[in-house]
Amino acid sequence: MKLNPLFQIGLDVAGRTCLVIGGGREAENKTERLLEAGADLTLVSPRLTPALREWATAERLVHHQRTFRPSDMEGAFLVLNTVGGDPELSRQVFALASRQGCLINSYDSPDFSNFGMVALVRPGHLRLGIGTSNASPALAGRLCRDLESIFDREFVDYLDLLARVRARVRERVSDLPRCAALLRPLVRDFHLEGRLRYPENWRQQLTTLLTCDFEHCATPQRCPACPLLPLDADDD
């Protein structure tokens, strides 16, 4: 497994041709993020989640109801392959993307990706990305869900008003240092407070798993030396 902290950026995809391969929950999540960012989106999949079908019906994206074809990538700026468990497809899409010089991310396959996707907290105008260098996508998702509960409706309103005030100040005050002096006090007393809570006996559990062969884990027999709980299909 490749642990890579990557180089975090915010990518402008507004009006650019983007392709999503797959029609499951992972595709739905990535599609929603691309649509929010204004991408010109094409989706290829024989089946769609209800939300994806709704967006296709509303013509927010172009849907090809079939499996992937190499011609689907023509002119693509960015490609998201959300189909898991198909290494041959991931290999094919990555090779095509590499030849065409476009950005490619294959779900759960960093070896067939040239950029990574972070867990995203996105209340209002805020975009807070969380990554673990591929050490634990499940932990990134857990942190994301916890932070989403912190950034409430009041925060969304606060940030929206900050944006409107900043735009007005920038419009009427040409001196940048004076702009900063006017805007900084508006956030001076804002603080994020919290604490971390770890699983009980986490160090012992994780250390034990380093020597486990996983043969009986999460089965009716259970490995007596292994502390694993029943597996959650949404986590890894």
RAFEN-V244119 format. One line per field, one symbol per residue. phi: phi as a letter, one per 20 degrees, with the letter a starting at -180 (. if undefined). A space follows every 50 residues. Layout:
phi->???
This chain:
phi->.eecfldfbdeedgmefccddocefffffffgfffgenfedcccafccfg ffffffffmebeddeaffcgffefmfebcdeeeemcfffgfffffffffe mdfbcdglcffdcdbddefcebflefcdeccclmfbgffgfffffffgfe eefffgfgfffgfffffffffddeefgfgfffegffdgeebddrbeceff lgffffffffdeemfdfldgflffedefegfdfedb
